[in-house]
Amino acid sequence: MTANRPVGFAVADPTPAPRPSPITLLGRTVTLAPLQASHAEELFPHIGGTEHGSLWDYKFGGPPVTVDELRTFIAGFEQPENANKTKLMGYIGLLNIVPVHRSIEVGPVMYRYSSALQRTTPATETLFLLARYAFRDLGYRRLEWKCNNLNEASKNAARRYGFEFEGVFRQHKIIKGRNRDTAWFSLLDSEWVEGGVEAGFGRWLDEGNFDEQGRQKRRLEDFVRRK
């Protein structure tokens, strides 16, 4: 290394981050619990069947047309731990986990497309709980959000949650026989903490920001402002 060549800034802790564990995350309006194949029957009315086929347009698999198909799909990434819950509405997870670089991706995000959960406080708190777990508890530096570039709903959600658009990987994948250009977004640990994204989520989720009918008084974008 020579003194006249630019190099990246020194990372405070360059050791690998721990991998996520199948734990339960408790929020004010939602609980995130490890997904089980036994959840298929309760999830199916929200995301399965031909009537929900469009929800899977940008997914790698699906749509599952029977409960058994959904059960098999879930079993592919089932965790050995269960948790108490009230009502199952969708699923979300962490993938593309790279502990050595402290980078991790949120997804697949299926709760966004459940009509009962879409654009609700629990949907937003779900992302908040998962991001806080990745940054605060596990010490990751980078949280990624990727989606089909044609999926405007997913791109809008990423921006609303404070993710920064990074660009498009052209002809990135072939999904169900069709081309996929992938839009990349990211949220950094410095943006989550010093940048005020975490605090913005907290202010939006505060009970005082909602009326008696549960309607927001101010939008999340009013608290989480990005360039």
Order of alpha helices (4+ residues) and beta strands (2+ residues): beta-beta-alpha-alpha-beta-beta-alpha-beta-alpha-beta-beta-alpha-alpha-alpha
